[in-house]
Amino acid sequence: MDDDAGHERETPGEGDPGASSPAAAAAAPVDASPAPDPTSADTDLPKAPLASTPTPARRSRLSWLWWALPVVMVVEFYVYGHDGRLEICVGKEGDTDFSLVGQERTDANRWKFPRCETRENLGLRSQRDAKVTEGIEAACRGATIFRHQGEAKACVAGQQGWQHRVEGHWVPPWDRAYYEHLFWFLQ
């Protein structure tokens, strides 16, 4: 018994509509007319709405930005107030005791206190050197006004036993000096 008895056998390329056999070419009608030009009705098709949701890559960049922004702000707040308050003290070796700074003055220790000045050094760009120089000059003027007269130049230069001590303190954002310096234009 032959299974193919009721079926016609097709040779390769015969039932293909795109086959290039002579029989297929004769059977296919040829349209010689050129394609019509598109009309305005053909070109004004409704367009798909643009995607309003960002792509996953864009979403991850935006997420990173929202995490980086608070970190940058905290770093900026720290840098702005870093060494924001400079305490500059001068004293003569043997006469003054720098450990008394911050303690209460009494009659017994009043001549042992160093002369101290405070300068503000707030901002993203530090002016520490200029502020220290200015503070040393002011502290030396105060230290040599009653005692050690005539030694102001030696005090500024740190000669003849004069010592300088400079301490920088961080100024937090809630400190009055911090926001007065930051918002100077509102005053």
C-alpha positions in Angstrom: 0.0 0.0 0.0 1.2 3.3 -0.9 0.5 6.2 1.6 1.1 8.8 -1.0 -1.4 7.4 -3.5 -4.1 10.0 -2.8 -1.7 12.9 -2.5 0.1 14.6 -5.2 3.8 14.8 -4.7 5.3 18.2 -4.7 8.7 18.9 -5.8 10.7 21.5 -4.0 9.8 24.9 -5.2 6.4 23.9 -6.6 3.8 25.1 -4.0 6.0 28.1 -2.9 4.4 31.4 -3.8 7.8 33.0 -4.0 9.4 30.2 -6.0 11.0 31.3 -9.2 9.9 28.4 -11.5 8.6 29.2 -15.0 5.2 27.8 -14.1 4.9 30.0 -11.0 6.1 33.1 -12.9 3.4 32.5 -15.6 0.7 32.0 -13.1 1.4 35.1 -11.0 -0.2 38.3 -12.3 2.1 41.2 -13.0 1.1 44.6 -11.7 2.9 47.2 -13.8 1.3 50.3 -12.2 3.5 52.4 -9.9 2.7 52.6 -6.2 0.4 55.5 -5.5 1.7 58.6 -3.6 0.6 58.7 0.0 -2.2 61.1 0.8 -2.6 63.2 3.9 -5.1 60.6 5.2 -2.4 57.9 5.0 0.2 60.0 6.8 -2.1 61.3 9.6 -2.4 58.0 11.4 -2.8 58.2 15.2 0.6 58.0 16.8 1.3 55.9 19.9 1.7 58.0 23.0 5.2 58.5 24.2 6.3 56.4 27.2 6.0 58.6 30.3 7.7 56.2 32.6 11.5 56.4 32.6 13.6 53.5 31.5 15.2 51.3 34.2 18.7 52.8 33.5 17.3 56.4 33.9 15.4 55.4 37.0 18.6 54.0 38.6 20.5 57.2 37.8 17.7 59.3 39.3 17.7 57.1 42.4 21.4 57.4 42.7 21.1 61.2 42.4 18.5 61.4 45.2 20.9 59.4 47.5 23.9 61.5 46.5 22.3 64.8 47.1 21.9 64.5 50.9 25.5 63.1 51.1 26.8 66.1 49.2 24.8 68.5 51.4 26.2 66.9 54.6 29.8 67.1 53.2 29.2 70.8 52.2 27.8 71.6 55.7 30.9 70.0 57.3 33.4 71.8 55.0 31.6 75.1 55.4 31.9 75.0 59.2 35.2 73.1 59.4 37.6 75.3 61.4 34.9 77.9 61.3 35.9 79.4 64.7 39.6 80.0 65.3 40.8 80.6 68.8 44.2 82.3 68.7 46.1 82.7 71.9 49.5 84.3 72.6 51.5 84.3 75.8 55.0 84.7 77.1 56.8 81.5 78.1 57.1 81.3 81.9 54.4 84.0 82.5 51.3 82.4 80.9 49.6 79.1 81.3 47.7 78.0 78.1 45.8 75.3 80.2 43.9 78.1 81.9 41.9 79.0 78.7 38.2 78.3 79.4 38.5 78.5 83.2 37.3 81.2 85.5 39.7 84.1 86.3 40.6 84.7 89.9 43.0 87.1 91.6 45.6 84.4 91.9 45.7 83.4 88.2 44.7 86.6 86.4 48.2 87.4 85.2 48.8 83.9 84.0 46.1 83.9 81.4 47.1 84.1 77.8 45.6 86.8 75.6 43.1 85.2 73.2 41.2 86.4 70.1 38.4 84.6 68.2 38.0 84.8 64.4 35.3 83.4 62.2 36.6 81.4 59.2 33.3 80.2 57.7 32.9 79.3 54.1 33.7 76.7 51.4 37.0 78.4 50.8 39.2 78.7 54.0 40.9 81.9 54.8 42.7 80.4 57.8 46.1 81.9 57.2 44.8 85.5 56.9 42.5 85.1 59.9 45.4 83.6 62.0 47.7 86.5 61.1 45.0 89.0 61.9 44.2 87.3 65.2 47.8 87.1 66.3 48.3 90.8 65.7 45.2 91.7 67.7 46.1 89.3 70.6 49.7 90.7 70.7 48.4 94.3 70.9 46.2 93.2 73.9 49.0 91.2 75.5 51.5 94.0 75.3 49.3 97.0 76.2 49.9 96.9 80.0 52.7 94.4 80.5 55.7 93.7 78.2 55.3 97.1 76.4 57.4 97.5 73.3 57.4 93.7 72.6 54.5 93.7 70.2 56.7 93.0 67.1 58.5 90.2 68.9 55.1 88.8 70.0 53.8 88.8 66.4 57.0 87.2 65.2 57.0 84.6 68.0 60.4 85.6 69.3 61.8 86.4 72.7 59.8 83.7 74.4 56.4 84.5 72.9 54.2 81.5 72.0 51.2 81.2 69.7 48.5 78.6 70.0 45.8 78.3 67.3 42.8 76.0 67.7 40.2 75.5 65.1 36.6 74.5 66.1 33.9 73.2 63.8 30.8 75.5 63.7 27.5 73.5 63.3 24.8 74.7 60.9 22.5 75.6 63.7 25.0 78.1 65.2 24.1 81.7 64.8 27.4 82.7 63.2 26.9 79.9 60.6 23.6 81.0 59.2 24.5 84.7 59.6 27.5 84.1 57.3 25.5 81.8 55.0 22.6 84.2 54.6 24.5 87.5 54.7 22.2 88.9 52.0 19.2 88.7 54.3 20.7 91.0 56.9 
